[in-house]
Amino acid sequence: MFWRGLVGYLPANIVQGLVGVLTLLFFTRLLSAHEFGQYALAFSVMSLAHVACFTWIEAAMARFWAAQSSPETMRAHFATLYRTFGWITAAYLPVAAAFVWLWPLDHHLKLAVAVGLVGVPMRSAFRLIQERQRAEGAVMAASSLDIAVTLGGFAIGIVAALLGGGGSAPLVGLAVAPFLAALLFTPGEVRKGRQTPPEPARARVYAAYGYPIAASLILALVLSSTDRLLLAAFLDEAAVGAYHAGYSLANRTLDVIFIWLGAASGPALVMALERGGRAALKTAAREQASTFVLIALPAAAGLALVAQPLAELIIGEQLRETAAAITPLIALSALFAGLTTYYFHQAFTLARRTGLLLVAMAIPAGLNLVLNLVLIPRMGVMGAALATALSYGLGLVASAALGARAVSLPIPGAAIVRCGLATLVMAVAVWLVPASGGLVELISKATVGALVYGAVAWLINAAGVRDHGSQVLKTFQARWAA
């Protein structure tokens, strides 16, 4: 299931990566530095509202789908989740409206926040559909829907920006595209629970599982958003825009990789545990962790090595210098965050001990707040980036230690050493490539890095890549001969 997911979700994540690059390429030019900063702040508020109100339902859909043992319990599963979603939406909308009305913000920032908050239930309805498809193993359907919504949201956002939407423009796309998808697919999802009443006891079990996840994600958002809010307080919205551009350049690229890996790994681990027990889980987890390291470690190092030409190519001139400067630190942060969220945090969800997840996230979130308060006044944007890297590093250690108390997930030491060696050789080779600037430098360094890393990884069989490659080749030859 894991490898089928990796292959099936690859196109969607390629599109996600491309759209992430295009978002920076276009919106850092179509919007002013202040408008881009308004978008960044409103996006943070939108994300916080989504996690606080709706994420626990999405988490329950993902975790408990495979545990349903009969058509009757499956109908109760859907009926409970969608009826609860409706109740929460009915309560959420007037509260969000009052919040925007009463919060004393600049008119343009208030509009951006309002657009973001209105889009939250729409995005959650879309996420419920996605989580069901992924849990079911409907890889092609989930991937196709993700591609459509991603491209649609980007296109709508560009049109809104060209029409003068300012900082609200990207958020218009993030609201309208999921709304159209939910309008098309949600009625069919709701019918899966037809003529079945919601079960309060089931809802309580889901809430007990999901709310600690939501609370931990709120802490994760605090961890990833505190820097922007404090930059706005200590500096200005232009500084927020520059930081967000650099943050997105590195973090979004790696986040797309981890989302791709996580979309395949999460359901596969749940299925391994539910159907094969702890032994099957350990085997699957070791294979997945090795794959994470094989792909993510050189990606993070590569981003740090090409920060300058990448920023020159993608980021608007007014934000470019700062974005390039913080990219290496944010790339390191994104590596720590991805390994933490998509691997070590799986221990808490698999064991249904999500309370420990909350503790694991409280540690780096608290440190991040303290470090930002200390470093931003002294170092500005670079201080925020350094605080983020240190906090995520501590978060990884805390999550690994606490996760072992829930479900012991293996740490692939051999894969880490071999992939680290291949990454080091790659870094030396890339460093030796002349700095010609712009697209030429980016292509030459990326090409050299990919070829050198691939060759060394194959030579030393890092994370079993040569074994997997040989097996794929044998399978292909057998099918061709047949």
PAPABA-840760 format. One record per residue (C-alpha): residue number from 1; residue in three letters; x negated, y negated, z negated. Coordinates in steps of 0.02 Angstrom, whole numbers, padded with zeros to 5 digits, always signed. Example, Ala and Ser with C-alpha at 12.3 -4.5 7.8 and 13.67 -1.06 7.14 Angstrom:
BEGIN
{1 "ALA" {-00615 +00225 -00390}}
{2 "SER" {-00684 +00053 -00357}}
//
This chain:
BEGIN
{1 "MET" {+00000 +00000 +00000}}
{2 "PHE" {-00144 -00120 -00040}}
{3 "TRP" {-00232 -00104 +00127}}
{4 "ARG" {-00069 -00109 +00224}}
{5 "GLY" {-00029 -00270 +00132}}
{6 "LEU" {-00201 -00344 +00169}}
{7 "VAL" {-00179 -00314 +00354}}
{8 "GLY" {+00004 -00365 +00359}}
{9 "TYR" {-00016 -00526 +00259}}
{10 "LEU" {-00173 -00582 +00352}}
{11 "PRO" {-00081 -00680 +00490}}
{12 "ALA" {+00023 -00776 +00362}}
{13 "ASN" {-00131 -00823 +00263}}
{14 "ILE" {-00226 -00875 +00418}}
{15 "VAL" {-00081 -00992 +00454}}
{16 "GLN" {-00083 -01051 +00272}}
{17 "GLY" {-00268 -01090 +00287}}
{18 "LEU" {-00248 -01182 +00451}}
{19 "VAL" {-00103 -01284 +00387}}
{20 "GLY" {-00202 -01327 +00231}}
{21 "VAL" {-00341 -01395 +00340}}
{22 "LEU" {-00219 -01486 +00454}}
{23 "THR" {-00132 -01561 +00304}}
{24 "LEU" {-00293 -01644 +00250}}
{25 "LEU" {-00341 -01687 +00429}}
{26 "PHE" {-00177 -01778 +00465}}
{27 "PHE" {-00110 -01841 +00300}}
{28 "THR" {-00276 -01917 +00243}}
{29 "ARG" {-00264 -02020 +00403}}
{30 "LEU" {-00077 -02052 +00417}}
{31 "LEU" {-00065 -02103 +00234}}
{32 "SER" {-00166 -02235 +00143}}
{33 "ALA" {-00274 -02185 -00005}}
{34 "HIS" {-00138 -02249 -00124}}
{35 "GLU" {+00000 -02156 -00031}}
{36 "PHE" {-00101 -01995 -00032}}
{37 "GLY" {-00127 -02021 -00219}}
{38 "GLN" {+00061 -02043 -00243}}
{39 "TYR" {+00090 -01880 -00149}}
{40 "ALA" {-00038 -01792 -00262}}
{41 "LEU" {+00045 -01856 -00421}}
{42 "ALA" {+00221 -01812 -00360}}
{43 "PHE" {+00162 -01640 -00307}}
{44 "SER" {+00098 -01610 -00484}}
{45 "VAL" {+00265 -01662 -00559}}
{46 "MET" {+00358 -01550 -00435}}
{47 "SER" {+00248 -01401 -00475}}
{48 "LEU" {+00272 -01425 -00662}}
{49 "ALA" {+00462 -01432 -00644}}
{50 "HIS" {+00462 -01276 -00535}}
{51 "VAL" {+00360 -01176 -00657}}
{52 "ALA" {+00454 -01236 -00811}}
{53 "CYS" {+00627 -01195 -00743}}
{54 "PHE" {+00620 -01061 -00609}}
{55 "THR" {+00457 -00962 -00606}}
{56 "TRP" {+00513 -00837 -00738}}
{57 "ILE" {+00654 -00779 -00624}}
{58 "GLU" {+00534 -00755 -00479}}
{59 "ALA" {+00414 -00658 -00592}}
{60 "ALA" {+00556 -00543 -00647}}
{61 "MET" {+00604 -00508 -00467}}
{62 "ALA" {+00424 -00459 -00428}}
{63 "ARG" {+00392 -00352 -00582}}
{64 "PHE" {+00557 -00260 -00607}}
{65 "TRP" {+00609 -00217 -00429}}
{66 "ALA" {+00506 -00057 -00425}}
{67 "ALA" {+00573 -00005 -00596}}
{68 "GLN" {+00754 +00009 -00536}}
{69 "SER" {+00798 +00193 -00524}}
{70 "SER" {+00971 +00193 -00445}}
{71 "PRO" {+01083 +00089 -00329}}
{72 "GLU" {+01184 +00035 -00480}}
{73 "THR" {+01035 -00033 -00576}}
{74 "MET" {+00969 -00117 -00419}}
{75 "ARG" {+01135 -00208 -00396}}
{76 "ALA" {+01130 -00262 -00578}}
{77 "HIS" {+00953 -00324 -00551}}
{78 "PHE" {+01005 -00438 -00408}}
{79 "ALA" {+01168 -00493 -00489}}
{80 "THR" {+01081 -00544 -00649}}
{81 "LEU" {+00940 -00638 -00564}}
{82 "TYR" {+01046 -00734 -00438}}
{83 "ARG" {+01185 -00779 -00559}}
{84 "THR" {+01053 -00843 -00681}}
{85 "PHE" {+00970 -00940 -00540}}
{86 "GLY" {+01137 -01025 -00502}}
{87 "TRP" {+01164 -01075 -00683}}
{88 "ILE" {+00989 -01147 -00700}}
{89 "THR" {+01007 -01245 -00538}}
{90 "ALA" {+01171 -01320 -00596}}
{91 "ALA" {+01088 -01381 -00756}}
{92 "TYR" {+00924 -01433 -00675}}
{93 "LEU" {+00987 -01555 -00543}}
{94 "PRO" {+01072 -01684 -00657}}
{95 "VAL" {+00927 -01677 -00780}}
{96 "ALA" {+00802 -01707 -00639}}
{97 "ALA" {+00907 -01852 -00574}}
{98 "ALA" {+00913 -01933 -00747}}
{99 "PHE" {+00726 -01908 -00768}}
{100 "VAL" {+00686 -02000 -00606}}
{101 "TRP" {+00811 -02137 -00643}}
{102 "LEU" {+00743 -02173 -00817}}
{103 "TRP" {+00555 -02151 -00786}}
{104 "PRO" {+00479 -02325 -00758}}
{105 "LEU" {+00379 -02291 -00600}}
{106 "ASP" {+00330 -02390 -00447}}
{107 "HIS" {+00469 -02379 -00317}}
{108 "HIS" {+00368 -02279 -00191}}
{109 "LEU" {+00300 -02159 -00321}}
{110 "LYS" {+00475 -02136 -00393}}
{111 "LEU" {+00541 -02091 -00220}}
{112 "ALA" {+00403 -01963 -00196}}
{113 "VAL" {+00440 -01885 -00366}}
{114 "ALA" {+00626 -01880 -00326}}
{115 "VAL" {+00597 -01790 -00161}}
{116 "GLY" {+00482 -01665 -00244}}
{117 "LEU" {+00605 -01627 -00385}}
{118 "VAL" {+00752 -01604 -00266}}
{119 "GLY" {+00651 -01477 -00169}}
{120 "VAL" {+00614 -01368 -00322}}
{121 "PRO" {+00772 -01258 -00319}}
{122 "MET" {+00754 -01239 -00131}}
{123 "ARG" {+00576 -01177 -00148}}
{124 "SER" {+00627 -01059 -00288}}
{125 "ALA" {+00768 -00983 -00184}}
{126 "PHE" {+00640 -00953 -00046}}
{127 "ARG" {+00517 -00878 -00171}}
{128 "LEU" {+00648 -00755 -00235}}
{129 "ILE" {+00669 -00690 -00058}}
{130 "GLN" {+00481 -00675 -00037}}
{131 "GLU" {+00455 -00585 -00202}}
{132 "ARG" {+00589 -00457 -00160}}
{133 "GLN" {+00512 -00424 +00010}}
{134 "ARG" {+00338 -00404 -00062}}
{135 "ALA" {+00396 -00290 -00203}}
{136 "GLU" {+00489 -00183 -00076}}
{137 "GLY" {+00337 -00172 +00035}}
{138 "ALA" {+00423 -00264 +00179}}
{139 "VAL" {+00257 -00338 +00234}}
{140 "MET" {+00306 -00392 +00410}}
{141 "ALA" {+00466 -00479 +00352}}
{142 "ALA" {+00378 -00571 +00210}}
{143 "SER" {+00233 -00622 +00321}}
{144 "SER" {+00344 -00685 +00462}}
{145 "LEU" {+00453 -00786 +00345}}
{146 "ASP" {+00302 -00862 +00262}}
{147 "ILE" {+00230 -00915 +00431}}
{148 "ALA" {+00394 -00994 +00485}}
{149 "VAL" {+00416 -01094 +00324}}
{150 "THR" {+00234 -01149 +00318}}
{151 "LEU" {+00233 -01212 +00498}}
{152 "GLY" {+00405 -01288 +00482}}
{153 "GLY" {+00363 -01380 +00322}}
{154 "PHE" {+00204 -01452 +00398}}
{155 "ALA" {+00292 -01509 +00556}}
{156 "ILE" {+00434 -01591 +00459}}
{157 "GLY" {+00308 -01678 +00345}}
{158 "ILE" {+00213 -01749 +00495}}
{159 "VAL" {+00374 -01817 +00570}}
{160 "ALA" {+00420 -01896 +00403}}
{161 "ALA" {+00248 -01977 +00392}}
{162 "LEU" {+00261 -02047 +00569}}
{163 "LEU" {+00430 -02119 +00523}}
{164 "GLY" {+00353 -02213 +00376}}
{165 "GLY" {+00389 -02090 +00235}}
{166 "GLY" {+00228 -02134 +00144}}
{167 "GLY" {+00182 -02025 -00005}}
{168 "SER" {+00352 -01938 +00006}}
{169 "ALA" {+00322 -01872 +00181}}
{170 "PRO" {+00230 -01707 +00143}}
{171 "LEU" {+00357 -01669 +00007}}
{172 "VAL" {+00501 -01687 +00128}}
{173 "GLY" {+00429 -01542 +00228}}
{174 "LEU" {+00401 -01441 +00070}}
{175 "ALA" {+00586 -01461 +00028}}
{176 "VAL" {+00675 -01446 +00195}}
{177 "ALA" {+00586 -01293 +00268}}
{178 "PRO" {+00619 -01180 +00115}}
{179 "PHE" {+00798 -01246 +00108}}
{180 "LEU" {+00829 -01189 +00288}}
{181 "ALA" {+00753 -01018 +00251}}
{182 "ALA" {+00857 -00999 +00093}}
{183 "LEU" {+01014 -01054 +00186}}
{184 "LEU" {+00985 -00916 +00312}}
{185 "PHE" {+00932 -00772 +00197}}
{186 "THR" {+01000 -00803 +00022}}
{187 "PRO" {+01180 -00749 +00060}}
{188 "GLY" {+01115 -00576 +00108}}
{189 "GLU" {+01010 -00567 -00050}}
{190 "VAL" {+01159 -00614 -00159}}
{191 "ARG" {+01263 -00477 -00078}}
{192 "LYS" {+01139 -00349 -00144}}
{193 "GLY" {+01220 -00379 -00314}}
{194 "ARG" {+01400 -00390 -00251}}
{195 "GLN" {+01544 -00334 -00362}}
{196 "THR" {+01422 -00312 -00506}}
{197 "PRO" {+01427 -00426 -00658}}
{198 "PRO" {+01266 -00498 -00728}}
{199 "GLU" {+01198 -00408 -00880}}
{200 "PRO" {+01151 -00523 -01025}}
{201 "ALA" {+01039 -00390 -01103}}
{202 "ARG" {+00945 -00371 -00939}}
{203 "ALA" {+00927 -00560 -00926}}
{204 "ARG" {+00853 -00565 -01101}}
{205 "VAL" {+00725 -00432 -01054}}
{206 "TYR" {+00679 -00529 -00898}}
{207 "ALA" {+00667 -00691 -00995}}
{208 "ALA" {+00558 -00612 -01129}}
{209 "TYR" {+00443 -00553 -00991}}
{210 "GLY" {+00451 -00706 -00879}}
{211 "TYR" {+00452 -00855 -00996}}
{212 "PRO" {+00275 -00823 -01064}}
{213 "ILE" {+00218 -00814 -00883}}
{214 "ALA" {+00302 -00980 -00848}}
{215 "ALA" {+00226 -01056 -01005}}
{216 "SER" {+00054 -00993 -00955}}
{217 "LEU" {+00077 -01067 -00781}}
{218 "ILE" {+00126 -01232 -00860}}
{219 "LEU" {-00040 -01225 -00950}}
{220 "ALA" {-00122 -01181 -00783}}
{221 "LEU" {-00040 -01335 -00708}}
{222 "VAL" {-00101 -01438 -00855}}
{223 "LEU" {-00272 -01366 -00818}}
{224 "SER" {-00260 -01415 -00634}}
{225 "SER" {-00163 -01578 -00653}}
{226 "THR" {-00233 -01661 -00809}}
{227 "ASP" {-00380 -01726 -00709}}
{228 "ARG" {-00266 -01818 -00586}}
{229 "LEU" {-00160 -01897 -00721}}
{230 "LEU" {-00313 -01954 -00819}}
{231 "LEU" {-00399 -02018 -00661}}
{232 "ALA" {-00243 -02123 -00629}}
{233 "ALA" {-00248 -02187 -00808}}
{234 "PHE" {-00435 -02224 -00815}}
{235 "LEU" {-00461 -02274 -00632}}
{236 "ASP" {-00322 -02293 -00501}}
{237 "GLU" {-00214 -02199 -00375}}
{238 "ALA" {-00349 -02214 -00241}}
{239 "ALA" {-00466 -02115 -00353}}
{240 "VAL" {-00330 -01984 -00373}}
{241 "GLY" {-00312 -01975 -00184}}
{242 "ALA" {-00499 -01952 -00158}}
{243 "TYR" {-00508 -01819 -00292}}
{244 "HIS" {-00355 -01728 -00226}}
{245 "ALA" {-00428 -01727 -00051}}
{246 "GLY" {-00590 -01647 -00110}}
{247 "TYR" {-00498 -01530 -00227}}
{248 "SER" {-00383 -01473 -00087}}
{249 "LEU" {-00527 -01450 +00034}}
{250 "ALA" {-00609 -01320 -00078}}
{251 "ASN" {-00471 -01254 -00189}}
{252 "ARG" {-00339 -01234 -00053}}
{253 "THR" {-00459 -01137 +00058}}
{254 "LEU" {-00501 -01012 -00078}}
{255 "ASP" {-00324 -01011 -00144}}
{256 "VAL" {-00262 -00952 +00025}}
{257 "ILE" {-00386 -00807 +00017}}
{258 "PHE" {-00330 -00759 -00158}}
{259 "ILE" {-00145 -00777 -00115}}
{260 "TRP" {-00176 -00658 +00030}}
{261 "LEU" {-00266 -00534 -00082}}
{262 "GLY" {-00139 -00556 -00222}}
{263 "ALA" {+00011 -00530 -00108}}
{264 "ALA" {-00057 -00357 -00069}}
{265 "SER" {-00135 -00314 -00236}}
{266 "GLY" {+00003 -00361 -00359}}
{267 "PRO" {+00141 -00247 -00290}}
{268 "ALA" {+00013 -00109 -00260}}
{269 "LEU" {-00043 -00111 -00442}}
{270 "VAL" {+00136 -00110 -00505}}
{271 "MET" {+00177 +00036 -00392}}
{272 "ALA" {+00019 +00130 -00445}}
{273 "LEU" {+00063 +00110 -00629}}
{274 "GLU" {+00249 +00149 -00611}}
{275 "ARG" {+00223 +00301 -00498}}
{276 "GLY" {+00049 +00366 -00545}}
{277 "GLY" {+00013 +00308 -00723}}
{278 "ARG" {-00146 +00234 -00797}}
{279 "ALA" {-00266 +00345 -00697}}
{280 "ALA" {-00193 +00289 -00530}}
{281 "LEU" {-00194 +00109 -00591}}
{282 "LYS" {-00378 +00114 -00636}}
{283 "THR" {-00427 +00184 -00466}}
{284 "ALA" {-00323 +00054 -00373}}
{285 "ALA" {-00386 -00089 -00482}}
{286 "ARG" {-00570 -00048 -00457}}
{287 "GLU" {-00547 -00042 -00269}}
{288 "GLN" {-00454 -00207 -00270}}
{289 "ALA" {-00577 -00296 -00384}}
{290 "SER" {-00721 -00243 -00271}}
{291 "THR" {-00629 -00311 -00120}}
{292 "PHE" {-00595 -00476 -00210}}
{293 "VAL" {-00780 -00499 -00246}}
{294 "LEU" {-00832 -00446 -00070}}
{295 "ILE" {-00724 -00580 +00011}}
{296 "ALA" {-00709 -00722 -00116}}
{297 "LEU" {-00889 -00737 -00177}}
{298 "PRO" {-00967 -00780 -00007}}
{299 "ALA" {-00816 -00889 +00035}}
{300 "ALA" {-00846 -00998 -00118}}
{301 "ALA" {-01032 -01009 -00086}}
{302 "GLY" {-01001 -01048 +00097}}
{303 "LEU" {-00884 -01191 +00055}}
{304 "ALA" {-01014 -01268 -00060}}
{305 "LEU" {-01148 -01253 +00075}}
{306 "VAL" {-01046 -01338 +00212}}
{307 "ALA" {-00961 -01469 +00103}}
{308 "GLN" {-01033 -01620 +00193}}
{309 "PRO" {-00997 -01572 +00376}}
{310 "LEU" {-00828 -01501 +00327}}
{311 "ALA" {-00777 -01664 +00243}}
{312 "GLU" {-00842 -01765 +00392}}
{313 "LEU" {-00733 -01663 +00508}}
{314 "ILE" {-00572 -01652 +00406}}
{315 "ILE" {-00559 -01792 +00278}}
{316 "GLY" {-00516 -01971 +00323}}
{317 "GLU" {-00661 -02093 +00309}}
{318 "GLN" {-00594 -02185 +00156}}
{319 "LEU" {-00591 -02023 +00054}}
{320 "ARG" {-00733 -01925 +00134}}
{321 "GLU" {-00885 -01963 +00027}}
{322 "THR" {-00803 -01921 -00139}}
{323 "ALA" {-00721 -01765 -00068}}
{324 "ALA" {-00888 -01695 -00007}}
{325 "ALA" {-00972 -01731 -00173}}
{326 "ILE" {-00849 -01633 -00280}}
{327 "THR" {-00820 -01487 -00159}}
{328 "PRO" {-00958 -01372 -00229}}
{329 "LEU" {-00893 -01387 -00408}}
{330 "ILE" {-00712 -01362 -00353}}
{331 "ALA" {-00764 -01210 -00249}}
{332 "LEU" {-00839 -01133 -00407}}
{333 "SER" {-00681 -01177 -00503}}
{334 "ALA" {-00572 -01098 -00370}}
{335 "LEU" {-00674 -00937 -00375}}
{336 "PHE" {-00653 -00925 -00564}}
{337 "ALA" {-00468 -00970 -00553}}
{338 "GLY" {-00430 -00844 -00416}}
{339 "LEU" {-00516 -00698 -00502}}
{340 "THR" {-00428 -00744 -00663}}
{341 "THR" {-00253 -00765 -00593}}
{342 "TYR" {-00248 -00627 -00463}}
{343 "TYR" {-00348 -00494 -00554}}
{344 "PHE" {-00372 -00515 -00741}}
{345 "HIS" {-00198 -00585 -00770}}
{346 "GLN" {-00125 -00429 -00692}}
{347 "ALA" {-00165 -00338 -00856}}
{348 "PHE" {-00035 -00442 -00949}}
{349 "THR" {+00103 -00420 -00821}}
{350 "LEU" {+00071 -00235 -00796}}
{351 "ALA" {+00080 -00203 -00984}}
{352 "ARG" {+00225 -00327 -01002}}
{353 "ARG" {+00125 -00414 -01138}}
{354 "THR" {+00144 -00587 -01065}}
{355 "GLY" {+00127 -00670 -01234}}
{356 "LEU" {-00060 -00635 -01225}}
{357 "LEU" {-00061 -00720 -01055}}
{358 "LEU" {-00001 -00879 -01139}}
{359 "VAL" {-00144 -00869 -01264}}
{360 "ALA" {-00269 -00839 -01124}}
{361 "MET" {-00213 -00996 -01032}}
{362 "ALA" {-00204 -01106 -01186}}
{363 "ILE" {-00393 -01091 -01212}}
{364 "PRO" {-00453 -01167 -01047}}
{365 "ALA" {-00308 -01292 -01039}}
{366 "GLY" {-00356 -01364 -01208}}
{367 "LEU" {-00539 -01372 -01161}}
{368 "ASN" {-00496 -01455 -00995}}
{369 "LEU" {-00402 -01595 -01082}}
{370 "VAL" {-00546 -01629 -01202}}
{371 "LEU" {-00678 -01623 -01066}}
{372 "ASN" {-00581 -01739 -00951}}
{373 "LEU" {-00558 -01866 -01091}}
{374 "VAL" {-00745 -01861 -01123}}
{375 "LEU" {-00814 -01848 -00945}}
{376 "ILE" {-00699 -01955 -00837}}
{377 "PRO" {-00740 -02120 -00924}}
{378 "ARG" {-00925 -02079 -00908}}
{379 "MET" {-00936 -01993 -00737}}
{380 "GLY" {-00774 -02038 -00648}}
{381 "VAL" {-00717 -01914 -00516}}
{382 "MET" {-00872 -01804 -00537}}
{383 "GLY" {-00831 -01789 -00722}}
{384 "ALA" {-00659 -01722 -00679}}
{385 "ALA" {-00735 -01593 -00561}}
{386 "LEU" {-00862 -01537 -00691}}
{387 "ALA" {-00727 -01521 -00824}}
{388 "THR" {-00625 -01414 -00707}}
{389 "ALA" {-00769 -01295 -00669}}
{390 "LEU" {-00815 -01272 -00852}}
{391 "SER" {-00634 -01245 -00903}}
{392 "TYR" {-00598 -01114 -00771}}
{393 "GLY" {-00758 -01023 -00814}}
{394 "LEU" {-00703 -01009 -00995}}
{395 "GLY" {-00530 -00958 -00937}}
{396 "LEU" {-00600 -00810 -00841}}
{397 "VAL" {-00697 -00748 -00993}}
{398 "ALA" {-00547 -00770 -01108}}
{399 "SER" {-00427 -00682 -00990}}
{400 "ALA" {-00545 -00534 -00964}}
{401 "ALA" {-00568 -00513 -01152}}
{402 "LEU" {-00384 -00530 -01198}}
{403 "GLY" {-00326 -00429 -01048}}
{404 "ALA" {-00426 -00279 -01109}}
{405 "ARG" {-00307 -00275 -01259}}
{406 "ALA" {-00159 -00250 -01142}}
{407 "VAL" {-00223 -00143 -00998}}
{408 "SER" {-00408 -00113 -00972}}
{409 "LEU" {-00446 -00163 -00793}}
{410 "PRO" {-00616 -00109 -00729}}
{411 "ILE" {-00753 -00235 -00687}}
{412 "PRO" {-00846 -00176 -00531}}
{413 "GLY" {-01025 -00209 -00586}}
{414 "ALA" {-01108 -00127 -00435}}
{415 "ALA" {-00999 -00226 -00314}}
{416 "ILE" {-01039 -00389 -00404}}
{417 "VAL" {-01227 -00359 -00397}}
{418 "ARG" {-01229 -00307 -00213}}
{419 "CYS" {-01110 -00443 -00155}}
{420 "GLY" {-01209 -00569 -00256}}
{421 "LEU" {-01370 -00515 -00171}}
{422 "ALA" {-01290 -00528 +00001}}
{423 "THR" {-01222 -00701 -00044}}
{424 "LEU" {-01393 -00760 -00102}}
{425 "VAL" {-01475 -00705 +00061}}
{426 "MET" {-01334 -00792 +00156}}
{427 "ALA" {-01360 -00953 +00057}}
{428 "VAL" {-01546 -00958 +00098}}
{429 "ALA" {-01510 -00930 +00283}}
{430 "VAL" {-01378 -01068 +00287}}
{431 "TRP" {-01490 -01188 +00192}}
{432 "LEU" {-01624 -01166 +00327}}
{433 "VAL" {-01504 -01223 +00465}}
{434 "PRO" {-01541 -01405 +00511}}
{435 "ALA" {-01415 -01535 +00452}}
{436 "SER" {-01357 -01608 +00617}}
{437 "GLY" {-01190 -01669 +00549}}
{438 "GLY" {-01008 -01646 +00597}}
{439 "LEU" {-00937 -01503 +00698}}
{440 "VAL" {-01103 -01440 +00765}}
{441 "GLU" {-01176 -01418 +00591}}
{442 "LEU" {-01017 -01339 +00525}}
{443 "ILE" {-01006 -01210 +00665}}
{444 "SER" {-01191 -01167 +00660}}
{445 "LYS" {-01196 -01145 +00472}}
{446 "ALA" {-01032 -01049 +00466}}
{447 "THR" {-01091 -00932 +00605}}
{448 "VAL" {-01260 -00900 +00526}}
{449 "GLY" {-01181 -00873 +00356}}
{450 "ALA" {-01050 -00750 +00419}}
{451 "LEU" {-01176 -00649 +00521}}
{452 "VAL" {-01307 -00640 +00384}}
{453 "TYR" {-01184 -00597 +00247}}
{454 "GLY" {-01097 -00466 +00353}}
{455 "ALA" {-01261 -00385 +00402}}
{456 "VAL" {-01332 -00380 +00225}}
{457 "ALA" {-01167 -00321 +00150}}
{458 "TRP" {-01157 -00180 +00277}}
{459 "LEU" {-01340 -00133 +00252}}
{460 "ILE" {-01324 -00116 +00062}}
{461 "ASN" {-01144 -00053 +00069}}
{462 "ALA" {-01080 -00195 -00041}}
{463 "ALA" {-00910 -00151 -00117}}
{464 "GLY" {-00910 +00006 -00009}}
{465 "VAL" {-00887 -00096 +00150}}
{466 "ARG" {-00987 +00026 +00256}}
{467 "ASP" {-00888 +00174 +00189}}
{468 "HIS" {-00722 +00089 +00226}}
{469 "GLY" {-00783 +00035 +00398}}
{470 "SER" {-00837 +00211 +00443}}
{471 "GLN" {-00669 +00281 +00385}}
{472 "VAL" {-00574 +00154 +00490}}
{473 "LEU" {-00683 +00195 +00640}}
{474 "LYS" {-00651 +00382 +00619}}
{475 "THR" {-00464 +00353 +00606}}
{476 "PHE" {-00466 +00246 +00763}}
{477 "GLN" {-00567 +00375 +00859}}
{478 "ALA" {-00449 +00513 +00805}}
{479 "ARG" {-00297 +00416 +00862}}
{480 "TRP" {-00381 +00369 +01026}}
{481 "ALA" {-00426 +00551 +01059}}
{482 "ALA" {-00247 +00605 +01022}}
//
